[in-house]
């Protein structure tokens, strides 16, 4: 196993943190995910997006899941205004429902409220149809304590005591280390379940994938494509992100970080087809994700932006796809996978995109505009 898989320090730290988890701590949560008929995902911001991206692979992998259902409270099919209201319906429908939460700090309000509501229902009804699972860096919080009383808590270290600095290539930005870490850990857990592997075989999957991710990051982060992207991002342009399904969750993970920087510059970041998304202008940049490169709505977004003389940057696994051929800039992340098998493409795309705000911050620093992390944290605090 390589201790250094990438030139970016935060990527190496993520691998180190995942491999520091003890098998006996991970095994109970692994079994809960395997046995659940329905999984309800809860978190805030990027932690929620990483959780959704990983768990969506259950829906994409069409064989072997025994009709496992994955929901969030925002889905139209969620049967109630709160977890307490919805619990009776879940109890009627499923033998085992798992509330799976992702919160680095352990203080996210959305999962805490859901955990409190479900704990209230379990205690009142003496129900054995529910369980809770939590990935967090903080095991002494009220959220962790509630979860531990009704399920399983797995501690995944985040940034730790690293102080705010301008060395984003070493520290990542804010919660990058935890959020990207849970994405890879959960994705490997899903793949292990699909392949019917024991819990101790999850860690070799992670090691294998980190070597590949490290190669992909290092081969792209200093490439001409990345340089051109940073050139465009440095200009006064709006930035659009787009994808469908899992790709959209990865797009949102990246959009959040880019918003923190572009907002400081007076620019805007939008999700394509969002409620407040304006028409593009000449010079705008659009980042599109599609594993196949043939997703029809994504191709439509690409055509529209280019009609307005904007620039389209695409990430896809298929170099011969329509999206790859029509995009102005592209990165190809090849993956060979069976049609019904969980995909690694989406996690790889998240990692390859993660240095983009880092490189933009570095470029601004070269221009004499150092972007301190407390500014990024302020934008985060008032938007999430």
C-alpha positions in Angstrom: 0.0 0.0 0.0 1.3 3.4 -1.0 1.1 6.0 1.8 1.4 8.8 -0.8 -1.1 8.2 -3.7 -1.3 11.8 -4.9 0.7 15.1 -5.0 -2.2 16.6 -3.0 -1.7 16.1 0.7 -5.4 16.1 1.6 -6.0 13.1 -0.7 -3.3 11.1 1.1 -4.8 12.2 4.4 -8.2 10.8 3.3 -6.8 7.4 2.6 -5.0 7.4 5.9 -8.1 8.2 7.8 -10.2 5.5 6.1 -7.6 2.9 6.8 -7.4 3.9 10.4 -11.0 2.7 11.0 -11.1 -0.6 12.8 -12.9 -3.5 11.2 -15.0 -4.2 14.4 -16.2 -0.6 14.3 -17.2 -0.7 10.6 -18.8 -4.2 10.6 -22.0 -3.4 12.5 -22.9 -0.5 10.2 -22.0 -2.6 7.1 -24.4 -5.3 8.3 -27.1 -2.7 8.9 -26.8 -1.4 5.4 -26.9 -4.9 4.0 -30.0 -6.0 5.9 -32.1 -2.8 5.5 -35.0 -2.9 3.1 -35.3 0.8 3.1 -32.5 3.4 3.7 -33.3 7.0 4.5 -30.4 9.4 3.9 -29.9 12.5 6.0 -27.2 15.2 6.2 -26.5 18.8 5.3 -24.7 20.3 2.3 -21.8 18.4 0.9 -22.1 15.7 3.5 -25.6 15.0 2.2 -24.5 15.1 -1.4 -21.7 12.6 -0.8 -24.1 10.3 1.1 -26.7 10.5 -1.7 -24.1 9.9 -4.4 -22.9 6.8 -2.8 -26.3 5.4 -1.9 -27.8 6.1 -5.3 -25.6 3.3 -6.6 -28.1 0.9 -5.0 -30.7 2.2 -7.4 -28.4 2.1 -10.4 -27.2 -1.4 -9.7 -30.3 -3.3 -10.8 -29.5 -6.8 -9.6 -29.0 -8.4 -6.2 -30.6 -5.7 -4.0 -33.8 -7.4 -3.1 -35.7 -4.3 -4.0 -33.9 -2.1 -1.5 -35.4 1.4 -1.4 -33.4 4.6 -0.9 -35.1 7.9 0.1 -34.4 11.3 1.4 -36.9 13.6 3.3 -37.1 15.8 0.2 -38.3 13.0 -2.1 -42.0 13.2 -3.2 -42.4 9.6 -1.9 -41.4 10.4 1.6 -44.6 9.7 3.6 -44.8 12.5 6.1 -43.8 16.0 7.2 -41.3 14.6 9.7 -39.5 11.3 10.5 -42.0 10.8 13.4 -45.0 11.3 11.1 -43.5 9.0 8.4 -42.4 6.2 10.8 -45.7 4.4 10.9 -45.9 4.1 7.1 -42.3 2.9 7.0 -43.1 0.3 9.6 -46.0 -1.0 7.6 -44.1 -1.2 4.4 -40.7 -2.5 5.4 -39.3 -5.1 7.8 -36.1 -3.0 8.4 -35.7 0.7 7.8 -32.3 2.4 8.4 -31.8 6.1 9.0 -28.3 6.7 7.6 -26.7 10.0 8.5 -23.5 11.8 7.5 -22.2 14.7 9.5 -18.6 15.5 10.1 -19.2 17.9 12.9 -22.0 15.9 14.4 -24.0 19.2 14.9 -25.9 19.3 11.6 -29.5 20.2 12.5 -31.3 18.2 9.8 -30.0 14.8 10.8 -30.3 15.7 14.5 -34.0 16.5 14.2 -34.6 13.3 12.2 -32.7 11.2 14.8 -34.6 12.8 17.6 -38.0 12.1 15.9 -37.2 8.5 15.1 -35.9 7.9 18.6 -39.1 9.3 20.0 -41.2 6.9 17.8 -39.0 3.9 18.7 -39.2 4.6 22.4 -43.0 5.2 22.3 -44.0 2.3 20.1 -41.2 -0.1 21.2 -40.6 -0.7 17.5 -37.9 -3.1 16.3 -38.3 -2.1 12.6 -35.8 0.7 12.7 -32.2 1.4 13.2 -29.8 4.3 12.8 -26.3 4.7 11.4 -24.0 7.7 11.5 -20.6 8.6 9.9 -19.0 11.4 11.8 -15.7 12.8 13.1 -17.2 13.7 16.5 -18.5 10.9 18.7 -19.4 13.0 21.7 -22.2 15.0 20.2 -26.0 14.6 20.9 -26.4 13.2 17.4 -23.8 10.5 18.0 -25.3 9.7 21.4 -28.8 9.2 20.0 -27.5 7.1 17.1 -25.4 5.0 19.4 -28.5 4.2 21.5 -30.4 3.1 18.5 -27.8 1.9 16.0 -24.2 2.2 14.9 -21.7 5.1 14.9 -18.5 5.0 12.8 -15.9 7.6 13.4 -14.1 8.8 10.3 -11.5 11.5 11.0 -11.7 14.7 9.1 -9.3 17.6 9.0 -8.6 17.4 12.7 -6.6 20.1 14.4 -5.1 21.5 11.2 -5.4 25.3 11.5 -6.8 27.5 8.7 -4.1 28.3 6.2 -3.5 29.1 2.5 -2.1 25.6 1.9 -5.3 24.2 0.5 -3.5 21.5 -1.5 -2.4 20.0 1.9 -5.5 20.7 4.0 -8.4 20.7 1.5 -11.0 23.4 1.9 -13.1 23.2 5.1 -14.7 19.7 5.2 -13.1 18.3 2.1 -11.3 15.5 3.9 -14.3 14.2 5.7 -16.8 14.7 2.9 -14.6 13.1 0.2 -13.7 10.4 2.6 -17.2 9.3 3.3 -18.0 9.2 -0.4 -15.2 6.7 -1.1 -15.8 4.7 2.0 -19.5 4.3 1.3 -19.0 3.6 -2.3 -16.6 0.8 -1.5 -19.1 -0.5 1.1 -21.8 -0.6 -1.6 -19.5 -2.4 -4.0 -18.6 -4.9 -1.3 -22.2 -5.6 -0.5 -23.0 -6.1 -4.2 -20.0 -8.5 -4.5 -21.0 -10.3 -1.3 -17.6 -9.5 0.4 -16.8 -9.6 4.1 -16.2 -6.3 5.8 -12.4 -6.7 6.0 -12.4 -6.7 2.2 -13.7 -3.1 2.0 -10.3 -1.7 2.9 -8.4 -3.4 0.0 -11.1 -2.0 -2.3 -10.4 1.5 -1.0 -6.6 1.1 -1.4 -7.0 -0.2 -4.9 -9.3 2.8 -5.8 -7.1 5.4 -4.1 -4.1 4.4 -6.3 -6.3 4.8 -9.4 -7.8 8.1 -8.1 -4.3 9.4 -7.2 -3.1 8.7 -10.8 -6.2 10.4 -12.3 -5.8 13.5 -10.1 -2.1 13.9 -10.8 -2.4 13.4 -14.5 -5.1 16.0 -14.8 -4.4 18.7 -12.1 -1.4 20.2 -13.9 -2.7 19.4 -17.4 -3.4 22.1 -20.1 -7.1 21.4 -19.6 -6.9 22.3 -15.9 -4.9 25.4 -16.7 -7.5 26.6 -19.2 -10.2 25.9 -16.7 -8.5 28.1 -14.0 -7.9 30.8 -16.7 -11.7 30.8 -17.3 -12.7 30.7 -13.7 -10.4 33.6 -12.9 -12.4 35.8 -15.3 -15.6 37.5 -14.3 -18.0 34.8 -15.5 -20.9 32.9 -14.2 -20.4 29.2 -13.6 -23.0 26.5 -14.3 -22.9 22.9 -13.1 -25.1 20.0 -14.5 -25.7 16.3 -14.4 -28.5 13.9 -13.8 -28.9 11.4 -11.0 -25.7 10.6 -9.2 -23.8 12.9 -11.5 -25.9 15.8 -10.2 -25.0 15.0 -6.6 -21.3 15.2 -7.5 -21.9 18.4 -9.5 -23.5 19.9 -6.3 -20.5 18.9 -4.2 -18.2 20.8 -6.5 -20.6 23.7 -7.0 -20.7 24.4 -3.2 -16.9 24.9 -3.0 -16.7 27.0 -6.2 -19.5 29.2 -5.0 -17.5 30.1 -1.9 -14.7 31.4 -4.1 -16.6 32.9 -7.0 -18.9 34.8 -4.7 -15.9 36.4 -3.2 -15.1 37.6 -6.7 -18.6 38.9 -7.3 -19.6 36.1 -9.6 -22.4 33.5 -9.4 -22.6 29.7 -9.5 -25.7 27.9 -10.6 -27.0 24.4 -10.9 -28.3 23.9 -14.5 -32.1 24.1 -14.5 -32.2 25.4 -10.9 -35.1 27.6 -9.7 -32.9 30.7 -10.0 -30.8 29.7 -13.0 -30.6 32.6 -15.6 -29.9 32.3 -19.3 -26.2 32.0 -19.9 -24.1 34.7 -21.4 -21.2 34.8 -23.8 -18.1 33.8 -21.9 -19.8 31.7 -19.2 -18.5 28.3 -18.2 -20.5 25.2 -17.8 -19.2 22.0 -16.1 -21.2 18.9 -17.1 -20.9 15.3 -15.8 -22.2 12.2 -17.5 -20.7 8.7 -17.2 -22.0 7.6 -20.6 -21.7 11.0 -22.3 -25.0 10.3 -23.9 -27.5 11.6 -21.3 -30.0 13.6 -23.4 -30.8 16.5 -21.0 -27.0 17.0 -20.4 -26.4 17.1 -24.2 -29.2 19.7 -24.5 -27.6 21.9 -21.8 -24.3 21.6 -23.7 -26.0 22.8 -26.9 -27.7 25.7 -25.3 -24.6 27.1 -23.6 -22.5 26.8 -26.8 -25.2 28.7 -28.7 -24.6 31.5 -26.3 -20.9 31.3 -27.0 -20.1 29.9 -23.6 -17.5 27.2 -22.8 -18.5 23.6 -22.0 -16.2 21.4 -19.8 -17.2 17.8 -19.7 -16.2 14.9 -17.5 -17.2 11.5 -18.9 -16.0 7.9 -19.0 -16.5 7.6 -22.8 -14.0 9.4 -25.0 -16.2 8.5 -28.1 -19.4 9.9 -26.6 -21.4 12.8 -28.0 -20.6 14.9 -25.0 -16.9 14.3 -25.2 -16.8 15.1 -28.9 -18.8 18.3 -28.6 -17.4 19.8 -25.4 -14.8 22.5 -25.6 -12.7 21.0 -22.8 -12.9 17.5 -21.4 -11.5 15.0 -19.0 -12.0 11.3 -19.6 -12.1 9.0 -16.6 -12.3 5.5 -18.2 -14.1 2.8 -16.3 -14.9 -0.8 -17.3 -18.0 -1.9 -15.5 -20.9 -4.3 -16.1 -24.2 -2.5 -16.8 -25.8 -3.4 -13.5 -22.6 -3.0 -11.4 -22.0 0.0 -9.0 -20.0 2.7 -10.7 -16.7 4.1 -9.6 -16.8 6.9 -12.1 -18.8 9.3 -9.9 -16.4 9.1 -7.0 -13.5 9.5 -9.3 -15.1 12.6 -10.8 -15.6 14.2 -7.4 -11.9 13.7 -6.5 -10.7 14.9 -9.9 -12.8 18.0 -9.6 -11.9 18.7 -5.9 -8.6 20.5 -6.8 -10.4 23.0 -9.0 -11.2 25.5 -6.2 -7.8 24.8 -4.8 -6.1 25.8 -8.0 -8.3 28.9 -8.4 -7.4 30.0 -4.8 -3.7 29.4 -5.6 -4.0 31.5 -8.8 -5.7 34.3 -7.0 -2.8 34.2 -4.5 -0.3 34.5 -7.3 -2.2 37.7 -8.3 -1.8 39.0 -4.8 -5.3 38.2 -3.7 -4.9 35.7 -0.9 -8.3 34.1 0.0 -8.3 33.3 3.7 -10.3 30.4 4.9 -12.4 32.5 7.3 -13.9 34.2 4.2 -14.8 30.9 2.7 -16.3 29.8 6.0 -18.3 33.0 6.2 -19.9 32.4 2.8 -20.5 28.8 3.9 -22.2 29.9 7.1 -24.6 32.3 5.5 -25.7 29.9 2.7 -26.1 26.6 4.4 
